[in-house]
């Protein structure tokens, strides 16, 4: 795994050439200039993050867009004639039944690249559930699992760290026995994103913009790692967007910190219910 991770970090460093670190939204276009692949992370319900992504896509003019939110079947329905009709595009994608935030957040991203090919990398829920119980490799298929590194276990320390990250992301409410499966499901999603980027590069020659959660954009353990196994010579830039300062060693080429978006406490559902009186 050490050699693989080194390859991933080398791949990332081939990006814009600018020193890694925090940037303002006005510097985003320059940060991804010249990249073969720009991974544009987001907090899914944050309007500012999507506005930044749309501006970056418009500046980049990618040949292809890869969406974490779309299955390949949905992506095929995102035809160029629908890109500037948000209502018609949302209907064609059956976005209302997808469980993702309001399509109004994502519509400007599609409109920013009206001629780009659209690829979907969403992992269906039944496959994610299978990964939890059977492992990512079993779901991904033997050939592709080896190609993207899913047939190899993580180093013990990395596995432990990823399990701790999953526990924190789920409000410290998961049974310990579920954590290895949750890590496997995350690895499956990262590999699915990487596979979609590989397909997009082979089909179009790039550049490719990837719209995904900031966690998948991590250069140390996100989709850049399986991508580096298959296409190690790509110029990739990873952009994280978050609501709190991640510190100087954040695992992205660049990151943008925004004020938190108002939302209910996601951990409230896990809080103990008060005992009823009487």
Buried (B, 14 or more C-beta within 10 A) or exposed (E): EEEBBEBBBEBBBBBBEBEBEBBEBEBBBEBBBBBBBBBBBBBBBBEBBBBBBBBBBBBBEBBBBBBBBBBBEBBBBBEEEBBEBBEEBBBBBEBEEBEBBEBEBBBBBBBBBEEBBBBBBBBEEEBBBBBBEEBBBBBBEEEBBBBBBBBEEBEEEBBEBBBEBBBEEBBEEBEEEBBBBBBBBBBBBBBBBBBBBBBBBEEBEBBBBBBBBBBBBBBBBBBBBBBBBBBEEBBBBBBBBBBEEBEEEBBBBBBBBBEEEEEEEEEEEEEEEEEEEE
